[in-house]
Amino acid sequence: MTDAVRLVDIAVEHLDDVIRVRSRSFGPLDAASRDDWMKDAKEFIDGGRYLGVMDGDEVVAAARFWDFQQWWGGRRVPMAGIAGVVVSPEYRGRGVGSLLMRGVLQRAVDKGFPLTALYPATTVIYRHLGYEFGGGRYRFSFPAVGLRALGGKEVPVRRAGADDAARILELVAQAHTAGRTSGPLVWSESKVADWLADDDNFGYLAEDGFVVYNWEGGDLRVDEIIAGSEATARALWATVGSGSSIARTVSAYVPPSDPIHLLIEQEADKNAQLQRWMLRLLDAPAAIAARGFGIGASLEADLELEDAELPSNTGRWHLSVADGSGSLTPSTASSEALRLTARGLAGLYAGTPLATLRRAGLALGGSQAADAVLDTAFTSASYMLDYF
Ligand SMILES: CC(C)(COP(=O)(O)OP(=O)(O)OC[C@H]1O[C@@H](n2cnc3c(N)ncnc32)[C@H](O)[C@@H]1OP(=O)(O)O)[C@@H](O)C(=O)NCCC(=O)NCCS
């Protein structure tokens, strides 16, 4: 790479270049999607969350990040959701993607995000930078007739629109707090309102739940469903299943732990889909302090972290967990510490058992007895509903 290759903030005048690189990376951007893409791009620019690499006066790579929160153990943790990582074909395999991603990581740190996550198209570049798998996005398919039969007719259900965005965010928050959920994203109220305002999405609201679904080909697809009670779950799923005279199948972005698997008589189609996402801690003490832990979990452990990209995480730490909260403080203790790389720490945070991390070479030291307690504290079947 020459000196002319440098990291920049993407500005509006760069967006034509970015679209050119993007179409060579992900395929053409159709006219219908271009307006939405431009609207989002301007928000990333205004937020200082769109970076690029220039060679001379041309943009040859770009990446941006969403200002998300992510549920961890039933608490909201700010998370930089990295997306649209693209390098022009003639520049690939020369370190441009790594230069860009290092800039993005540093910007996310500067903006105070303790966590970052992304859906990898290839894991290699992200693993080099300390990301590891954090959870999955699951898509199950159910026979529409089975959903129709779920009943719940005594539960009043009404159409939902953009005005219901705040209520829907409230219902999501109640469910994830009570369920100590890990993984799902929190979108802004304006994004939720846009989603509900879209005529192609059908939103329905009950007293303690909602569903949003749409057509996909000749079948139906549930994008999100939250139900605070069995009766509401039955009513909302049956509302979707009422389309069974036309749609044979209803696919749904729900986790393996969703009650629908226990309510419906037929099991989900064996060919469920799974898209995995990767996680990285940007600020280890802040990430530990922000998440929730199991109420019964209590531990004191020494950790030795090795983070080649973000040295402020490197060093010896003391981890305490009690009463649902955790803290990570610098330590000089000489006891046998659990040694983790950035990837190992991401795995632990996301609930990957330490036995797995050890067998993958991402954790060393510590003790078996301490592993069992750490596994209990961090356990979480983390999932996401949305791709970004
Ligand atoms: C993926 C992409 C962003 C990587 O950019 P790049 O400039 O080629 O990356 P770098 O040269 O910095 O490579 C970093 C590491 O990732 C590896 N890598 C890059 N692309 C890879 C691929 N497609 N498959 C496997 N490994 C890959 C490199 O070999 C290198 O690892 P190494 O040092 O062990 O050899 C780029 O190839 C691209 O734009 N692809 C098309 C769009 C895309 O898939 N974007 C990612 C969306 S998540």
PDBQT file of the ligand as one rigid body, heavy atoms in Angstrom, charges set to zero:
ROOT
HETATM    1  C1  LIG A 401     -14.118  -9.309   3.229  1.00  0.00    +0.000 C 
HETATM    2  C2  LIG A 401     -13.359  -8.069   2.810  1.00  0.00    +0.000 C 
HETATM    3  C3  LIG A 401     -13.992  -6.852   3.466  1.00  0.00    +0.000 C 
HETATM    4  C4  LIG A 401     -11.912  -8.222   3.317  1.00  0.00    +0.000 C 
HETATM    5  O1  LIG A 401     -11.146  -7.098   2.949  1.00  0.00    +0.000 OA
HETATM    6  P1  LIG A 401      -9.592  -7.242   2.515  1.00  0.00    +0.000 P 
HETATM    7  O2  LIG A 401      -9.071  -5.896   2.236  1.00  0.00    +0.000 OA
HETATM    8  O3  LIG A 401      -9.500  -8.268   1.469  1.00  0.00    +0.000 OA
HETATM    9  O4  LIG A 401      -8.992  -7.820   3.881  1.00  0.00    +0.000 OA
HETATM   10  P2  LIG A 401      -7.465  -7.904   4.322  1.00  0.00    +0.000 P 
HETATM   11  O5  LIG A 401      -6.582  -7.871   3.128  1.00  0.00    +0.000 OA
HETATM   12  O6  LIG A 401      -7.202  -6.882   5.381  1.00  0.00    +0.000 OA
HETATM   13  O7  LIG A 401      -7.442  -9.361   4.957  1.00  0.00    +0.000 OA
HETATM   14  C5  LIG A 401      -7.529  -9.621   6.339  1.00  0.00    +0.000 C 
HETATM   15  C6  LIG A 401      -7.531 -11.118   6.552  1.00  0.00    +0.000 C 
HETATM   16  O8  LIG A 401      -8.769 -11.666   6.095  1.00  0.00    +0.000 OA
HETATM   17  C7  LIG A 401      -8.522 -12.672   5.126  1.00  0.00    +0.000 C 
HETATM   18  N1  LIG A 401      -9.599 -12.624   4.132  1.00  0.00    +0.000 N 
HETATM   19  C8  LIG A 401     -10.012 -11.555   3.429  1.00  0.00    +0.000 A 
HETATM   20  N2  LIG A 401     -11.023 -11.914   2.624  1.00  0.00    +0.000 NA
HETATM   21  C9  LIG A 401     -11.249 -13.223   2.821  1.00  0.00    +0.000 A 
HETATM   22  C10 LIG A 401     -12.143 -14.172   2.276  1.00  0.00    +0.000 A 
HETATM   23  N3  LIG A 401     -13.051 -13.825   1.363  1.00  0.00    +0.000 N 
HETATM   24  N4  LIG A 401     -12.090 -15.446   2.720  1.00  0.00    +0.000 NA
HETATM   25  C11 LIG A 401     -11.192 -15.820   3.661  1.00  0.00    +0.000 A 
HETATM   26  N5  LIG A 401     -10.301 -14.953   4.204  1.00  0.00    +0.000 NA
HETATM   27  C12 LIG A 401     -10.343 -13.672   3.800  1.00  0.00    +0.000 A 
HETATM   28  C13 LIG A 401      -7.182 -12.337   4.541  1.00  0.00    +0.000 C 
HETATM   29  O9  LIG A 401      -6.573 -13.464   3.966  1.00  0.00    +0.000 OA
HETATM   30  C14 LIG A 401      -6.442 -11.832   5.760  1.00  0.00    +0.000 C 
HETATM   31  O10 LIG A 401      -6.033 -12.920   6.575  1.00  0.00    +0.000 OA
HETATM   32  P3  LIG A 401      -4.484 -13.379   6.634  1.00  0.00    +0.000 P 
HETATM   33  O11 LIG A 401      -3.749 -12.167   7.129  1.00  0.00    +0.000 OA
HETATM   34  O12 LIG A 401      -4.491 -14.520   7.600  1.00  0.00    +0.000 OA
HETATM   35  O13 LIG A 401      -4.135 -13.762   5.238  1.00  0.00    +0.000 OA
HETATM   36  C15 LIG A 401     -13.316  -7.891   1.277  1.00  0.00    +0.000 C 
HETATM   37  O14 LIG A 401     -12.808  -9.051   0.717  1.00  0.00    +0.000 OA
HETATM   38  C16 LIG A 401     -14.668  -7.611   0.642  1.00  0.00    +0.000 C 
HETATM   39  O15 LIG A 401     -15.049  -6.466   0.474  1.00  0.00    +0.000 OA
HETATM   40  N6  LIG A 401     -15.407  -8.670   0.255  1.00  0.00    +0.000 N 
HETATM   41  C17 LIG A 401     -16.722  -8.549  -0.363  1.00  0.00    +0.000 C 
HETATM   42  C18 LIG A 401     -17.765  -8.015   0.608  1.00  0.00    +0.000 C 
HETATM   43  C19 LIG A 401     -17.791  -8.732   1.927  1.00  0.00    +0.000 C 
HETATM   44  O16 LIG A 401     -17.826  -9.943   2.000  1.00  0.00    +0.000 OA
HETATM   45  N7  LIG A 401     -17.790  -7.946   3.017  1.00  0.00    +0.000 N 
HETATM   46  C20 LIG A 401     -17.793  -8.455   4.359  1.00  0.00    +0.000 C 
HETATM   47  C21 LIG A 401     -19.133  -8.287   4.915  1.00  0.00    +0.000 C 
HETATM   48  S1  LIG A 401     -19.198  -8.890   6.580  1.00  0.00    +0.000 SA
ENDROOT
TORSDOF 0
